[in-house]
Amino acid sequence: MAAIYAGCLALGIVLLFLREEVAGWPPADDPKTLLVYGIVLAVMGAVLHSVYFTAFFLPRRPWAWTVHLVLIALGLTSCCTLPASIPLLVSWLKPETQAWFGRRP
């Protein structure tokens, strides 16, 4: 997921700089609309990339298991990430995974 959002960040920045060149490309004919698309894509990409990237470095604590569960649930909101999020959620709810994070004795 961190790589997907890094790509969104990169494409948002590219769209910000090249919006004049792609202004005739559908669905947006106006460069100002492409500016808004680029800003939203870059900001959302930066925020979500940083959240998913920092999740790699969380310690093995019960609260970290909850943070990861919230991030998996966030991945369930997109059709593109459903094929990865559903098996990850199934394995995340197993007692072995919860015990590894200290949620179960």
C-alpha positions as CSV (number, residue, x, y, z in Angstrom):
1,M,0.0,0.0,0.0
2,A,2.9,2.4,0.7
3,A,4.1,1.8,-2.9
4,I,0.7,2.5,-4.3
5,Y,0.4,5.8,-2.5
6,A,4.0,6.7,-3.4
7,G,2.9,6.3,-7.0
8,C,-0.1,8.5,-6.4
9,L,2.2,11.1,-4.9
10,A,4.5,10.9,-7.9
11,L,1.6,11.1,-10.4
12,G,0.1,14.0,-8.6
13,I,3.4,15.9,-8.8
14,V,3.7,15.0,-12.5
15,L,0.1,16.2,-13.1
16,L,0.9,19.5,-11.4
17,F,3.8,20.2,-13.6
18,L,2.4,18.9,-16.9
19,R,-1.2,20.0,-16.6
20,E,-0.8,22.4,-19.6
21,E,0.4,19.6,-21.8
22,V,-2.5,17.3,-21.0
23,A,-5.2,20.0,-20.9
24,G,-6.9,18.6,-24.0
25,W,-7.0,15.1,-22.6
26,P,-10.4,14.0,-21.3
27,P,-12.1,14.1,-18.8
28,A,-10.8,17.6,-17.9
29,D,-10.4,20.2,-20.6
30,D,-9.5,23.0,-18.1
31,P,-5.9,23.2,-16.7
32,K,-7.4,24.6,-13.4
33,T,-9.3,21.4,-13.0
34,L,-6.2,19.4,-13.6
35,L,-4.4,21.6,-11.0
36,V,-7.0,20.6,-8.4
37,Y,-6.7,16.9,-9.4
38,G,-3.0,17.1,-9.0
39,I,-3.1,18.8,-5.6
40,V,-5.6,16.3,-4.2
41,L,-3.7,13.4,-5.6
42,A,-0.3,14.6,-4.3
43,V,-1.6,15.5,-0.8
44,M,-3.5,12.3,-0.4
45,G,-0.6,10.3,-1.7
46,A,1.8,12.0,0.6
47,V,-0.3,11.6,3.7
48,L,-1.3,8.0,3.1
49,H,2.2,7.0,2.0
50,S,3.7,8.3,5.2
51,V,1.1,6.5,7.3
52,Y,1.6,3.2,5.6
53,F,5.4,3.6,5.6
54,T,5.7,4.4,9.3
55,A,3.5,1.4,10.1
56,F,6.4,-0.9,9.0
57,F,8.4,0.4,12.0
58,L,5.9,0.1,14.7
59,P,6.9,-2.2,17.7
60,R,5.3,-5.4,18.6
61,R,2.7,-4.0,21.0
62,P,-1.0,-4.5,21.3
63,W,-1.8,-0.9,20.1
64,A,0.3,-1.5,17.0
65,W,-1.9,-4.5,16.1
66,T,-4.9,-2.1,16.3
67,V,-3.1,0.5,14.1
68,H,-2.4,-2.2,11.5
69,L,-6.0,-3.4,11.7
70,V,-7.2,0.2,11.0
71,L,-4.9,0.4,8.0
72,I,-6.1,-2.9,6.6
73,A,-9.7,-1.7,7.0
74,L,-8.7,1.5,5.1
75,G,-7.5,-0.8,2.3
76,L,-10.8,-2.5,2.2
77,T,-12.4,0.7,1.0
78,S,-10.8,0.5,-2.5
79,C,-11.6,-2.1,-5.2
80,C,-8.0,-2.0,-6.3
81,T,-6.7,-3.1,-2.9
82,L,-9.4,-5.6,-2.0
83,P,-7.5,-8.7,-3.4
84,A,-4.7,-7.9,-1.0
85,S,-6.7,-6.6,2.0
86,I,-9.1,-9.5,2.4
87,P,-6.4,-12.3,2.9
88,L,-4.4,-9.9,5.0
89,L,-7.4,-9.3,7.3
90,V,-8.1,-13.0,7.6
91,S,-4.5,-13.7,8.7
92,W,-4.4,-10.6,10.9
93,L,-7.4,-11.9,13.0
94,K,-5.7,-15.3,13.7
95,P,-4.8,-15.9,17.3
96,E,-1.1,-16.5,16.3
97,T,-0.8,-13.0,14.9
98,Q,-2.5,-11.5,17.9
99,A,-0.2,-13.4,20.2
100,W,2.8,-12.2,18.3
101,F,1.7,-8.6,19.0
102,G,1.0,-9.4,22.7
103,R,-2.8,-9.2,22.5
104,R,-3.2,-12.8,23.7
105,P,-1.2,-14.7,26.3
